[in-house]
Amino acid sequence: MVLDPAQPLPASAVVGTVPNWKEPWLVGQRLFWLEQRPWEQGRTTLMTQADGQRRELTPGNWNLRTSLHGFGGAPVAFGHRHAVVVNQTRTGPALWLLNLHGLTPPRRLCQPDVVAMGDGCLHEQGRFWIGIWEQEGRDVLTRVCLHTGASRSLRAEADFCSSPSLSPDGRHLLWLEWDLPAMPWQRSRLWLAQFGEDGGLRDPRCLAGDDGAAESVFQPQWLPDGGVVMASDRNGYWNLHHLAPDHLNSPQPPWRPLLPMAADFGLPQWVAGMSTTAVWEKGLVAACCRHGCWGLGCLQWSSSHTPTPHWRVLKLPFTEISNLRADGRRAVALAAGPRQPSGLLEVDLVGGHWRHTCAGIGAGANPLGTAPISTPEAFWFPGHGGRRTHGWLYRPVASAGLPPLLVRCHGGPTAMARPCFSLETQFWISRGWAVLDVNYGGSSGFGRAYRQRLDGAWGVVDVEDCTAGVRAVAAAGWADPERVAVSGGSAGGFTALGCLCSSNLFRVGACRYGVTDLAALTQDTHRFERGYAESLVGPWPAAGQRYRDRSPLHRVRHGQGPVVLFQGLKDQVVLPEQAERMAAALRQRDVTVEVHVYPEEGHGFRDGRVQQEVLLCTEAFFRKHL
């Protein structure tokens, strides 16, 4: 597509036409990744690249999704010669064995009667897969034989489990557990067990997270010598900690901090398969987040028993690093920068050479050609209670007078606004808007204390932080305070609606599959988030009045800004009834509301045509009412 730099960026160039690359892997000299295709209603397939050639490994009617915990992730487990994949069918998920070299056709292992399954690891020598099955209201750590497809339940002691990891000799297993009402970024535990002669787990013991302290453990990994590395936020940040192999059986395992710093090496585990560290031939390669910006570095030591780590920062032009994997001396990740769209990053960890390739664009190309680009500016301002609060500001490259301002509220609410190139951001910039992405209290990327600002205060801190951000931008003379729009999806939709209900600063808003009634969310949402609102709002039902007072559904007022609502009818996280009731409440108060529903969409829109329609309808609605 040839774009005219003098014209606004069309929606067809922004969403719905370029594949979304996810979860890259390195196996020897070969690169693998998942490709989600919006023009095929979001179908996800497995791709590979070798000798400069790309090809699809899974049949055209397969859809590699797990739906684990409602949000999915990690549908593929790789070995050296094989991969085990989860193919989502109309009758449920099925587990298949693939030969990575195409020597034999795919073979179905099993299709059990489960809600979801995935997040597995593969032991080719032992000929088994270990992963998570969701069944009968809980997670079951399960082993599946690659010969027969026979399954065996290994453990179902906690409400949730994740991240199984096999030791180098295949004799031990690590995994994470947590229980409601906690979320994994609030409290989780690291477990270790040995495989018995019968194939079951023997002598399970907790290695971290069971001493009563508020601790979140993230991505446990084995080192080649049998030691273990994890990220733990016990000291206030997700820092890396090491346990030597001869201490695995200690009554109180002596974890050693590898690199204490005010930075995060972990993430809120909303989806399975998240990876910020990887083992390479000389140590660890790790993604590290400081003040909302991600970078990449190598952590090297001479011996895992007596580590003397040296941290070497890799000089790369990227501010977003995710899904990091390594093999030998190479690493691969998804990366984006202020001027670089998200793409596959390949790095030679010894020589320092790297290559960044964007889907549908290629290596090193600018998707906007000669069109000007607005880059993110770090913006700190006094938020709720005067506390220092962060945002990313994008200013229009050309504007006659003060531009209108779009405030975007990220989801989660523990996600984060990321300072990297986005065609959607440039869509608004090309129309003369300024954009403010707010990292309100509760956002990740700034340590545990910043995330905990939202404890008991959802609907207050986030809303006041966004409102304070608007005032700060207006006071600096960067946007027109009379033309302010707000938008968000899921938890961000809740915050966006809260902004409209509480302040006349916001003149118009858009909400995608957003929470409107906290009480209904607590009672009707899916299993994963069933207890989350208790930490964000208060104990249910004792704090029932607080739930009502914070819900946009019960805060609609005459004279507030018009709202456009977008809702998928297959949403199991925020049920469609929430949007229906919100629309009725707005109409009852004579507030202009427009509603768009999508019968085949769930929580998050995958179909490219729907994505384009949502963007176009939002822009048209804002333009009409501003």
C-alpha positions as CSV (number, residue, x, y, z in Angstrom):
1,M,0.0,0.0,0.0
2,V,1.4,3.4,-1.0
3,L,0.5,6.1,1.6
4,D,0.1,9.8,0.9
5,P,2.0,11.6,3.7
6,A,-0.2,14.6,3.3
7,Q,-3.4,12.6,4.0
8,P,-4.7,11.1,7.3
9,L,-3.7,7.5,7.8
10,P,-6.5,5.2,6.6
11,A,-7.8,2.5,9.0
12,S,-7.1,-0.2,6.5
13,A,-3.3,0.6,6.9
14,V,-3.6,0.5,10.7
15,V,-5.4,-2.7,11.7
16,G,-6.8,-5.8,10.1
17,T,-4.4,-6.4,7.2
18,V,-1.0,-7.2,8.8
19,P,-0.4,-10.4,10.8
20,N,0.3,-10.3,14.5
21,W,3.5,-12.2,15.2
22,K,3.7,-13.9,18.6
23,E,5.8,-16.2,20.8
24,P,9.0,-16.7,18.7
25,W,11.3,-19.7,19.4
26,L,14.8,-20.8,18.4
27,V,15.5,-24.5,17.9
28,G,19.1,-24.9,16.7
29,Q,19.4,-22.7,13.6
30,R,15.7,-22.5,12.9
31,L,13.3,-19.7,13.9
32,F,9.7,-20.4,14.7
33,W,6.8,-18.1,15.6
34,L,3.0,-17.9,15.8
35,E,1.2,-15.8,13.2
36,Q,-2.3,-14.5,14.1
37,R,-4.1,-13.5,10.9
38,P,-6.9,-10.9,11.3
39,W,-8.1,-11.4,7.7
40,E,-8.9,-15.1,8.8
41,Q,-10.9,-14.0,11.8
42,G,-7.8,-14.1,14.0
43,R,-6.7,-17.7,13.2
44,T,-3.3,-18.5,14.5
45,T,-0.8,-20.7,12.7
46,L,2.8,-21.9,13.3
47,M,5.5,-20.5,11.0
48,T,9.1,-21.3,10.5
49,Q,12.1,-19.7,8.7
50,A,15.2,-21.6,7.5
51,D,17.7,-20.6,4.8
52,G,15.8,-17.3,4.3
53,Q,12.5,-19.1,3.5
54,R,9.2,-18.8,5.4
55,R,6.6,-21.5,5.5
56,E,3.5,-22.5,7.4
57,L,3.8,-25.7,9.4
58,T,0.2,-26.3,10.5
59,P,-2.7,-27.0,8.2
60,G,-4.9,-24.2,6.9
61,N,-7.9,-25.1,9.0
62,W,-6.0,-25.3,12.3
63,N,-6.2,-22.5,15.0
64,L,-3.4,-22.6,17.6
65,R,-5.1,-21.2,20.7
66,T,-5.3,-22.4,24.3
67,S,-7.9,-20.1,26.0
68,L,-6.1,-20.9,29.3
69,H,-7.5,-18.9,32.2
70,G,-9.6,-17.0,29.6
71,F,-6.7,-15.2,28.0
72,G,-4.7,-18.1,26.4
73,G,-1.0,-18.2,25.5
74,A,1.6,-20.9,25.0
75,P,-0.1,-23.3,22.5
76,V,3.2,-24.8,21.4
77,A,5.9,-26.8,23.3
78,F,9.1,-27.4,21.3
79,G,11.7,-30.1,21.4
80,H,14.6,-30.6,19.1
81,R,12.7,-32.7,16.6
82,H,9.1,-32.4,17.5
83,A,6.5,-29.9,18.8
84,V,3.3,-30.5,20.6
85,V,0.5,-28.0,19.7
86,V,-3.0,-27.2,20.9
87,N,-5.4,-26.9,18.0
88,Q,-8.6,-25.2,19.0
89,T,-11.6,-26.8,17.3
90,R,-15.3,-26.2,17.4
91,T,-15.7,-29.2,19.7
92,G,-12.8,-28.2,22.0
93,P,-9.0,-28.2,22.2
94,A,-7.0,-31.1,20.8
95,L,-3.3,-32.0,21.3
96,W,-1.2,-32.8,18.3
97,L,2.3,-34.0,17.7
98,L,4.2,-32.3,14.8
99,N,7.5,-33.4,13.3
100,L,9.5,-30.1,12.8
101,H,11.2,-31.5,9.7
102,G,8.0,-32.7,8.1
103,L,9.2,-36.3,8.0
104,T,5.9,-37.6,9.3
105,P,2.4,-36.2,9.1
106,P,0.8,-34.5,12.2
107,R,-0.6,-37.1,14.7
108,R,-3.4,-36.3,17.1
109,L,-2.5,-37.3,20.6
110,C,-5.8,-36.7,22.4
111,Q,-8.9,-34.5,22.6
112,P,-9.9,-34.6,26.3
113,D,-13.1,-33.1,27.7
114,V,-11.5,-30.0,29.2
115,V,-12.2,-26.2,29.1
116,A,-8.7,-25.4,28.0
117,M,-5.1,-26.8,27.9
118,G,-1.6,-25.7,27.1
119,D,1.4,-24.0,28.7
120,G,3.4,-27.2,28.2
121,C,7.0,-28.4,28.0
122,L,8.2,-31.4,26.0
123,H,10.5,-34.2,27.0
124,E,11.5,-35.9,23.7
125,Q,13.7,-38.6,25.3
126,G,11.1,-39.5,27.8
127,R,8.4,-39.2,25.1
128,F,5.9,-37.1,27.1
129,W,4.4,-33.6,27.3
130,I,3.6,-31.9,30.6
131,G,1.1,-29.0,30.6
132,I,-2.0,-27.5,32.2
133,W,-5.5,-28.8,31.8
134,E,-8.5,-26.7,33.0
135,Q,-11.2,-29.1,34.1
136,E,-13.9,-29.3,36.8
137,G,-13.2,-25.7,38.1
138,R,-9.4,-26.1,38.7
139,D,-6.1,-26.5,37.0
140,V,-4.5,-30.0,36.7
141,L,-0.9,-30.5,36.0
142,T,-1.0,-33.3,33.4
143,R,1.3,-35.7,31.6
144,V,0.6,-37.0,28.1
145,C,2.4,-39.9,26.5
146,L,3.7,-39.1,23.0
147,H,3.4,-42.7,21.9
148,T,-0.2,-43.4,23.0
149,G,-1.8,-40.1,23.9
150,A,-2.7,-41.5,27.3
151,S,-2.9,-38.9,30.0
152,R,-2.1,-38.9,33.7
153,S,-3.0,-36.2,36.3
154,L,0.1,-35.3,38.3
155,R,-1.1,-32.6,40.7
156,A,-4.3,-30.6,41.3
157,E,-3.7,-29.1,44.7
158,A,-4.0,-25.4,43.9
159,D,-6.7,-23.3,42.1
160,F,-4.1,-22.5,39.4
161,C,-0.8,-23.6,38.2
162,S,1.5,-22.6,35.3
163,S,5.0,-22.6,33.9
164,P,6.1,-26.2,34.1
165,S,9.8,-26.6,33.4
166,L,11.8,-29.8,33.1
167,S,15.3,-30.2,34.5
168,P,18.1,-30.8,32.0
169,D,18.2,-34.5,33.0
170,G,14.4,-34.8,32.8
171,R,14.1,-36.1,36.3
172,H,12.7,-33.0,38.1
173,L,9.9,-30.5,37.4
174,L,9.4,-26.9,38.5
175,W,6.0,-25.1,38.3
176,L,4.1,-22.2,39.8
177,E,0.9,-22.3,41.9
178,W,-1.5,-19.8,43.3
179,D,-5.0,-19.7,44.9
180,L,-8.0,-17.5,44.8
181,P,-8.5,-14.7,45.6
182,A,-4.9,-13.9,44.7
183,M,-3.7,-13.2,41.2
184,P,-0.3,-14.6,40.2
185,W,1.3,-11.1,40.3
186,Q,0.1,-10.7,43.9
187,R,1.0,-14.1,45.5
188,S,2.4,-17.2,43.9
189,R,4.6,-20.2,44.9
190,L,7.4,-22.1,43.2
191,W,7.3,-25.9,43.5
192,L,9.8,-28.7,42.8
193,A,9.2,-32.4,42.5
194,Q,11.0,-35.5,41.3
195,F,9.5,-38.0,38.9
196,G,8.9,-41.4,40.5
197,E,9.4,-44.8,38.8
198,D,5.7,-44.9,38.1
199,G,5.8,-41.6,36.2
200,G,4.1,-39.6,38.9
201,L,5.5,-36.7,41.0
202,R,7.4,-37.6,44.2
203,D,8.3,-35.5,47.2
204,P,6.8,-32.1,46.0
205,R,8.2,-29.2,48.0
206,C,7.8,-25.5,47.9
207,L,11.0,-23.5,47.0
208,A,9.6,-20.0,47.3
209,G,6.5,-18.0,48.2
210,D,5.2,-20.0,51.2
211,D,6.5,-18.0,54.1
212,G,3.6,-15.6,54.4
213,A,5.3,-12.7,52.7
214,A,3.6,-11.0,49.7
215,E,5.7,-12.5,46.9
216,S,5.1,-13.0,43.2
217,V,7.3,-15.6,41.4
218,F,7.7,-15.4,37.7
219,Q,9.2,-17.7,35.0
220,P,11.3,-20.3,36.9
221,Q,14.1,-21.8,34.7
222,W,16.7,-24.5,35.0
223,L,20.3,-23.7,34.3
224,P,22.5,-26.3,32.5
225,D,24.1,-27.4,35.8
226,G,20.8,-28.0,37.5
227,G,20.6,-24.7,39.3
228,V,17.4,-22.6,39.2
229,V,16.7,-18.9,38.3
230,M,13.4,-17.1,38.9
231,A,12.2,-13.5,39.1
232,S,10.7,-12.6,42.5
233,D,9.3,-9.2,43.6
234,R,10.0,-9.8,47.3
235,N,12.3,-6.8,47.4
236,G,9.8,-4.5,45.6
237,Y,10.8,-5.3,42.0
238,W,10.8,-8.5,40.0
239,N,14.5,-9.1,40.3
240,L,16.4,-12.3,39.3
241,H,17.3,-14.8,42.1
242,H,19.4,-17.9,41.9
243,L,19.4,-21.2,43.7
244,A,22.5,-23.5,43.4
245,P,21.8,-27.1,42.5
246,D,23.2,-28.4,45.9
247,H,20.6,-26.3,47.7
248,L,17.5,-27.6,46.0
249,N,16.8,-29.9,49.0
250,S,17.6,-27.3,51.7
251,P,14.8,-26.9,54.3
252,Q,15.0,-23.1,53.7
253,P,16.4,-22.7,50.2
254,P,19.0,-19.8,50.2
255,W,18.0,-17.8,47.2
256,R,20.7,-15.3,46.1
257,P,19.8,-12.1,44.3
258,L,21.7,-12.0,41.0
259,L,21.3,-8.4,40.1
260,P,19.5,-6.2,42.7
261,M,18.1,-3.1,41.1
262,A,15.0,-0.9,40.9
263,A,13.8,-2.5,37.7
264,D,11.5,-5.4,36.7
265,F,12.5,-8.6,35.1
266,G,9.0,-9.9,35.2
267,L,5.4,-9.2,34.1
268,P,1.9,-9.7,35.4
269,Q,1.1,-13.2,34.2
270,W,-2.2,-12.6,32.3
271,V,-1.3,-15.1,29.5
272,A,0.7,-18.3,29.6
273,G,4.2,-18.5,28.1
274,M,5.5,-15.1,29.0
275,S,9.2,-15.0,28.9
276,T,11.7,-12.2,29.9
277,T,14.8,-14.3,30.5
278,A,16.4,-17.1,28.6
279,V,19.5,-19.3,29.0
280,W,22.3,-19.0,26.4
281,E,25.8,-20.6,26.3
282,K,27.4,-18.0,28.6
283,G,24.7,-17.3,31.1
284,L,21.3,-15.5,30.9
285,V,19.9,-13.0,28.5
286,A,17.2,-10.9,30.1
287,A,14.7,-8.1,29.3
288,C,14.7,-5.4,32.0
289,C,12.1,-2.7,32.5
290,R,13.0,0.7,34.1
291,H,10.4,3.5,34.4
292,G,8.2,1.8,31.8
293,C,11.0,1.2,29.2
294,W,12.3,-2.2,28.3
295,G,15.9,-3.0,27.4
296,L,17.9,-6.1,26.8
297,G,21.1,-7.3,28.5
298,C,23.3,-10.3,29.2
299,L,24.0,-11.7,32.7
300,Q,27.2,-13.8,32.7
301,W,29.0,-15.8,35.4
302,S,31.8,-18.4,35.5
303,S,29.9,-20.9,37.5
304,S,26.3,-21.4,38.7
305,H,27.6,-22.6,42.0
306,T,29.5,-19.4,42.8
307,P,28.0,-16.8,40.5
308,T,29.8,-13.5,40.1
309,P,27.4,-12.0,37.6
310,H,28.3,-9.2,35.2
311,W,25.5,-7.3,33.6
312,R,26.1,-6.2,30.0
313,V,23.5,-3.9,28.4
314,L,22.9,-4.5,24.7
315,K,22.7,-1.2,22.8
316,L,19.5,-1.5,20.8
317,P,17.0,1.1,19.6
318,F,14.0,-0.7,21.2
319,T,11.9,0.2,24.2
320,E,9.7,-2.9,24.2
321,I,11.0,-6.4,24.5
322,S,8.8,-9.5,25.1
323,N,8.7,-13.3,24.5
324,L,12.4,-13.7,24.8
325,R,14.0,-17.0,23.9
326,A,17.6,-18.2,23.2
327,D,19.6,-21.1,21.9
328,G,23.3,-21.3,21.9
329,R,24.6,-17.8,21.2
330,R,21.5,-16.5,19.6
331,A,18.4,-14.8,21.1
332,V,15.0,-13.9,19.6
333,A,12.2,-11.7,20.9
334,L,9.4,-9.5,19.9
335,A,10.7,-5.9,19.9
336,A,9.5,-2.4,19.1
337,G,10.9,1.1,19.5
338,P,9.7,4.7,19.2
339,R,10.2,4.5,15.4
340,Q,10.1,0.8,14.9
341,P,6.8,-1.3,14.8
342,S,6.7,-4.5,16.7
343,G,8.6,-7.3,14.9
344,L,11.0,-10.2,15.3
345,L,14.3,-9.3,16.8
346,E,17.2,-11.7,16.3
347,V,20.5,-11.0,18.2
348,D,23.9,-12.6,18.0
349,L,24.8,-12.3,21.7
350,V,28.5,-12.7,21.2
351,G,29.1,-10.4,18.2
352,G,26.3,-8.0,19.0
353,H,24.8,-8.1,15.5
354,W,21.0,-7.9,15.3
355,R,18.2,-8.0,12.8
356,H,14.6,-6.7,13.2
357,T,11.8,-7.8,10.8
358,C,8.3,-6.5,10.9
359,A,5.3,-8.5,9.6
360,G,4.1,-7.3,6.2
361,I,6.9,-4.7,6.0
362,G,10.3,-6.4,6.1
363,A,13.6,-5.5,7.7
364,G,14.3,-1.9,8.6
365,A,11.4,-0.5,6.6
366,N,9.2,2.5,7.8
367,P,5.6,1.6,7.3
368,L,4.7,5.3,6.9
369,G,7.3,6.0,4.2
370,T,8.0,9.7,4.3
371,A,5.1,10.6,6.5
372,P,6.1,12.3,9.8
373,I,6.0,10.2,13.0
374,S,5.2,11.4,16.5
375,T,7.4,9.7,19.1
376,P,6.6,9.2,22.8
377,E,7.7,11.7,25.4
378,A,8.0,10.6,29.1
379,F,5.6,12.7,31.0
380,W,5.5,12.8,34.8
381,F,2.8,14.7,36.7
382,P,1.3,14.8,40.2
383,G,-1.6,12.2,40.3
384,H,-3.9,10.9,43.0
385,G,-2.8,12.2,46.4
386,G,0.0,14.2,44.7
387,R,2.0,11.1,43.9
388,R,4.3,11.1,41.0
389,T,2.5,9.5,38.1
390,H,3.7,8.6,34.6
391,G,2.4,8.8,31.1
392,W,3.6,8.8,27.5
393,L,2.7,11.9,25.5
394,Y,2.5,12.0,21.7
395,R,2.2,15.4,20.2
396,P,0.9,16.0,16.6
397,V,3.6,16.9,14.1
398,A,1.4,19.6,12.6
399,S,-1.6,21.3,14.2
400,A,-3.4,24.6,13.7
401,G,-3.8,25.9,17.3
402,L,-4.2,23.6,20.3
403,P,-4.9,20.0,19.3
404,P,-7.7,17.8,20.7
405,L,-6.4,15.3,23.3
406,L,-7.1,11.6,23.3
407,V,-6.5,9.9,26.7
408,R,-6.0,6.2,26.5
409,C,-6.5,3.9,29.5
410,H,-4.7,0.6,29.3
411,G,-6.4,-2.7,30.4
412,G,-5.5,-5.1,33.2
413,P,-5.6,-2.9,35.2
414,T,-2.0,-4.1,35.8
415,A,-0.9,-3.7,32.1
416,M,1.2,-0.7,31.1
417,A,1.4,2.0,28.4
418,R,4.4,1.2,26.2
419,P,6.6,3.8,24.5
420,C,6.8,2.2,21.1
421,F,5.6,2.9,17.5
422,S,2.0,2.1,17.0
423,L,0.1,2.7,13.7
424,E,-3.1,3.2,15.8
425,T,-1.3,6.1,17.6
426,Q,-0.2,7.6,14.3
427,F,-3.8,7.2,13.0
428,W,-4.8,9.8,15.5
429,I,-1.7,11.9,15.1
430,S,-2.3,12.2,11.4
431,R,-5.7,13.7,12.2
432,G,-4.2,16.4,14.4
433,W,-4.7,14.8,17.8
434,A,-2.4,14.7,20.7
435,V,-2.4,11.3,22.6
436,L,-1.7,10.7,26.3
437,D,-1.2,7.1,27.4
438,V,-1.5,7.1,31.2
439,N,0.4,4.7,33.4
440,Y,-2.0,5.2,36.2
441,G,-1.4,3.8,39.7
442,G,-1.7,0.0,39.4
443,S,0.3,-0.2,36.2
444,S,3.3,-2.6,35.9
445,G,6.8,-1.6,34.9
446,F,7.4,0.6,38.0
447,G,7.7,-1.9,40.8
448,R,5.3,-3.5,43.2
449,A,4.5,-0.4,45.3
450,Y,3.3,1.4,42.1
451,R,1.1,-1.6,41.3
452,Q,-0.3,-1.6,44.8
453,R,-1.5,2.0,44.6
454,L,-4.7,0.5,43.1
455,D,-5.3,-1.9,46.0
456,G,-8.8,-1.1,47.3
457,A,-8.9,2.0,45.1
458,W,-9.9,0.9,41.6
459,G,-12.2,3.4,40.2
460,V,-10.6,6.2,42.3
461,V,-6.8,6.2,41.8
462,D,-6.9,5.3,38.1
463,V,-9.6,7.9,37.3
464,E,-8.0,10.7,39.3
465,D,-4.6,9.9,37.7
466,C,-6.1,10.2,34.2
467,T,-7.9,13.4,35.1
468,A,-4.7,14.9,36.6
469,G,-2.9,13.9,33.4
470,V,-5.3,16.0,31.3
471,R,-4.9,19.0,33.6
472,A,-1.1,18.7,33.4
473,V,-1.1,18.5,29.6
474,A,-3.5,21.4,29.3
475,A,-1.5,23.5,31.8
476,A,1.6,22.9,29.7
477,G,-0.2,24.3,26.7
478,W,0.0,21.1,24.7
479,A,-3.7,20.4,24.1
480,D,-7.1,22.0,24.1
481,P,-8.9,21.3,27.4
482,E,-12.2,21.9,25.7
483,R,-11.7,18.9,23.4
484,V,-10.7,15.9,25.4
485,A,-11.7,12.3,24.5
486,V,-11.1,9.1,26.5
487,S,-11.0,5.5,25.5
488,G,-10.2,2.1,26.9
489,G,-10.9,-1.6,26.7
490,S,-11.7,-4.1,29.4
491,A,-10.4,-2.7,32.7
492,G,-9.4,0.4,30.7
493,G,-13.0,0.7,29.6
494,F,-14.0,0.8,33.2
495,T,-11.5,3.6,33.8
496,A,-12.6,5.5,30.7
497,L,-16.3,5.4,31.8
498,G,-15.3,6.4,35.3
499,C,-13.5,9.5,33.8
500,L,-16.7,10.5,31.9
501,C,-18.9,10.0,35.0
502,S,-16.7,12.0,37.4
503,S,-15.3,14.9,35.4
504,N,-16.5,17.4,32.8
505,L,-13.0,17.5,31.4
506,F,-13.8,14.5,29.3
507,R,-16.3,15.5,26.5
508,V,-16.7,12.1,24.8
509,G,-15.6,8.5,25.3
510,A,-15.3,5.1,23.8
511,C,-15.4,1.8,25.7
512,R,-14.6,-1.6,24.3
513,Y,-15.9,-4.7,26.2
514,G,-15.5,-2.6,29.4
515,V,-16.5,-3.3,33.0
516,T,-19.6,-1.3,33.9
517,D,-20.9,-3.1,37.0
518,L,-18.4,-4.3,39.6
519,A,-20.9,-6.4,41.5
520,A,-21.9,-8.3,38.3
521,L,-18.2,-8.7,37.4
522,T,-17.5,-10.3,40.8
523,Q,-20.4,-12.7,40.5
524,D,-20.4,-13.5,36.7
525,T,-16.8,-13.3,35.5
526,H,-14.6,-16.3,34.6
527,R,-12.7,-18.4,37.1
528,F,-9.3,-16.6,36.7
529,E,-10.5,-13.2,37.9
530,R,-13.2,-14.4,40.3
531,G,-11.5,-12.9,43.4
532,Y,-9.5,-10.1,41.7
533,A,-12.0,-7.3,42.6
534,E,-11.7,-8.1,46.3
535,S,-8.1,-6.7,46.2
536,L,-9.0,-3.8,43.9
537,V,-12.2,-2.7,45.6
538,G,-12.9,-4.6,48.9
539,P,-14.3,-7.9,50.3
540,W,-17.5,-9.1,48.7
541,P,-20.3,-8.7,49.8
542,A,-19.3,-6.8,52.9
543,A,-18.1,-3.8,50.7
544,G,-21.2,-4.1,48.4
545,Q,-21.9,-0.3,48.7
546,R,-18.4,0.5,47.6
547,Y,-18.8,-1.8,44.5
548,R,-22.0,0.1,43.6
549,D,-20.4,3.6,44.2
550,R,-17.5,2.8,42.0
551,S,-19.5,1.2,39.1
552,P,-20.0,3.5,36.0
553,L,-23.5,1.9,35.7
554,H,-24.6,3.6,38.9
555,R,-22.7,6.9,38.3
556,V,-24.3,8.0,35.1
557,R,-25.3,11.7,35.3
558,H,-27.1,14.3,33.2
559,G,-24.8,16.3,31.0
560,Q,-21.9,13.9,30.8
561,G,-20.1,13.3,27.5
562,P,-21.5,11.0,24.9
563,V,-20.3,7.4,24.8
564,V,-19.8,4.7,22.1
565,L,-19.8,1.1,23.3
566,F,-18.3,-1.9,21.5
567,Q,-19.1,-5.4,22.7
568,G,-18.4,-9.0,21.6
569,L,-21.4,-11.3,22.3
570,K,-19.1,-14.3,23.0
571,D,-17.3,-12.4,25.8
572,Q,-16.8,-14.7,28.9
573,V,-14.8,-12.2,30.9
574,V,-17.1,-9.2,30.8
575,L,-20.5,-10.5,29.8
576,P,-22.5,-8.6,27.1
577,E,-25.2,-7.8,29.7
578,Q,-22.8,-5.2,31.1
579,A,-22.8,-3.1,27.9
580,E,-26.6,-3.5,27.5
581,R,-27.3,-2.3,31.0
582,M,-24.9,0.6,30.6
583,A,-26.5,1.7,27.4
584,A,-29.9,1.7,29.0
585,A,-28.6,3.7,32.0
586,L,-27.1,6.3,29.7
587,R,-30.3,6.6,27.7
588,Q,-32.3,7.0,30.8
589,R,-30.2,10.0,31.8
590,D,-30.5,11.5,28.3
591,V,-26.8,10.9,27.5
592,T,-26.0,10.2,23.9
593,V,-24.9,6.5,23.4
594,E,-24.1,4.4,20.4
595,V,-23.7,0.6,20.7
596,H,-22.0,-1.8,18.3
597,V,-22.1,-5.6,19.0
598,Y,-20.2,-8.4,17.3
599,P,-21.8,-11.9,17.4
600,E,-18.5,-13.8,16.8
601,E,-16.1,-11.8,19.0
602,G,-15.1,-12.4,22.6
603,H,-13.0,-10.4,25.0
604,G,-10.7,-8.6,22.5
605,F,-11.5,-8.4,18.8
606,R,-9.6,-10.7,16.4
607,D,-11.4,-10.2,13.1
608,G,-9.6,-7.6,11.0
609,R,-12.9,-6.2,9.6
610,V,-14.2,-5.7,13.2
611,Q,-10.9,-4.0,14.2
612,Q,-11.2,-1.5,11.3
613,E,-14.8,-0.8,12.0
614,V,-14.2,-0.1,15.7
615,L,-11.4,2.3,14.9
616,L,-13.4,4.1,12.2
617,C,-16.6,4.3,14.3
618,T,-14.6,5.7,17.2
619,E,-13.0,8.4,15.1
620,A,-16.3,9.3,13.5
621,F,-18.1,9.5,16.9
622,F,-15.3,11.7,18.4
623,R,-15.3,14.0,15.4
624,K,-19.1,14.3,15.5
625,H,-19.2,15.2,19.2
626,L,-16.2,17.4,19.4
